Amino acid sequence: MKIAVIIVRVLLAAMYLFASVSYFLNLMPKAPEMTATQTSFMTGVMASVYLFPLIKITELIGGVLLLINRTAPLAAIIIFPVTLNVFLYHAFLGPKELPMVAVMLLFNLFLFYAYRAKYLPIVSK
């Protein structure tokens, strides 16, 4: 179980670090053509100006914290809303990348399960 947690934690961190660093350094090629609903959604996200950079900063912080073993339980909580929103975006608007995003969600849920003992004091009285 320990080895599985390390592998999942590092893979999830790598995915988020790659996504955030490539955004800030403009390393990604131009995005593929989007559907009308995807374009409408992304127009709204980009119109808010702060939201997309905030998401990418959260991904960067979450990825770094996942690499640091002591802070991995905290990182799993911080990164979960991003993971869930990315999953829901692809589930409803862009199902082409859904399998990869579903793996990310499963990784995050696996980390929740692996670190469940760390979360028990939060929910106990």
N, C-alpha and C positions, 0 to 999 in steps of 0.2 A: 504494500500500500504506500509506503514511504517513497519508493521509486516512482510509482505512478503519479503521486502528488507533485514530485519534483518535475517530471516530464510535462505534465499538464500545466503547471505553473509557468514554466519556462516557455512553452509553446504559446500560451495565452499572452504572456508578456511580450514575446517577440512579435506577435500579430499586432498588438496595440502600439508597440514602439515603432514598428515599420510604418503603420498607418499615420501616426502623428508626426514622426520625423520627416517622412516623405511629403507631408502637407506643408510643414514649415520651411523645408528646403526646396520646395517645388520640384521634387524628383519624379513624381508620377506623370505619366503621359496624359494627354487630354482624355477626359472621360468619354466613354462611348455614348452614342445617341440615347437619349432618354425618351420615355413615353410622355404623353401630355400630362398625365397625373404626376409623374416623377418631376417633370419640369416645374409644374405648379407648386409642388411641395418644396423643391429646392429653391425656387424663387422666394418663397416665404421665409425659409431658413436664412438665406443670404440677405434678405431685406432687413432682418433683425440686426445685422452687422456683428453683434457680439456672440451669437449663439454657436456658430460653427467653430470659431477659434476657442471658445470655452469647452466645447466637446473635445477638440483636439488636445487642449491642455490637460483635460481630465484623462484622456487616453494616455498621454505622456506620463503624467504623475502615476496613474494606475499601473502602467507597464513597468516603471522604475520600482515602485513599491512591491510589485509581484516578484521582481528579481531579488529583492532583499527579503530573505526568508523570515525575518522577525516581523515584517509588516505585511506579509501576504494575506492574513485574514482581513486586515483593514482594507487592503487593495481590492480584495474580492467584493467587499461591500461597496466601495467607491465606484468600481468599474461596472457593477451590475446594471444600473440604470442605462448606461450607454449601450451595454450588450443587449439588453432587452429592447431598447428603442431601435437599434440597428436590425435586430431580428424581426421586429414588427414591421419596420419599413420594408424589408425585403419580402416578408410574408404577404403584405398587402399590395406593394407597389412594384417590386422588382424580383420576382421569384427565381431569376436566373442564378443569382449568387446565394440562394437560400441554403443549400447544403453546407457551404463553408460557414455561414453565419450560424446555422443550427449547431455545428460543432463548437463554435465559440460559446454559445449559450450552454451547451452540455458541459463544456470545460468549466465554466463559471459555476454551474450548479454542482458539479463534482467537487470543486474547491469548497463550496458551502458545506457539502456533506463531510469532507475531510476535516474541515476546521470547526465542525459543529460544537465541539467542547469549548472552543474559544467564545462562541456566541451565546452559550447558555446563561452566563451572568447578565447579559443584556436583557433577556426576556424573563428571568426569574425574579421573584420578589425579595 
